[in-house]
């Protein structure tokens, strides 16, 4: 087999494996977040949105949830009327805004 073709196939295979690994990790994170909500460890997204909606600098255009060292954080992407993008970090347990930063 041609060395160039072999290198290309190795690159494609590596990319596929990494994509699958990322998808499995994301699926695991979603399962862990669902379990945390069901056990009452964290508040559901709907409750968080109701608590912070009037405190945000604009409209929510994206949201993620992540756990670092057992501490769950909702990360909102918020776009204001002037087109400025913000990241707003909200404690998933208390619903309190931890940090807001402009991107």
C-alpha positions, 0 to 999 in steps of 0.5 A: 500500500502506498505510504501516502494512502496509508497515512491518510487512512490512519488520519481518517481512522484516528479522527473517527475514533476521537469523534466516537470517544467525544460522543460517548463522553458527552452522552455520559455527561448528559446521563450524569446530569440527568441523574443529578436532577432526578436525585435532587442534587441540582435544579432542572434547567427550567427552574434555573431559567425561571430564577435568572431570566430577569438577571441576564444581560440579554437572550439565552442563545445556548446552554451547557451543563458541566461538573467539575470536581463534583460542582455542577455549573450551567453555562449560558451563552447570552446575546444582548440587543447590541450583539454582545455575547456573554457567558453566564455561569450559574450554580446548578445547585442554588440557581445563583449567578456565579460569574458573567463575562463578555466574550 
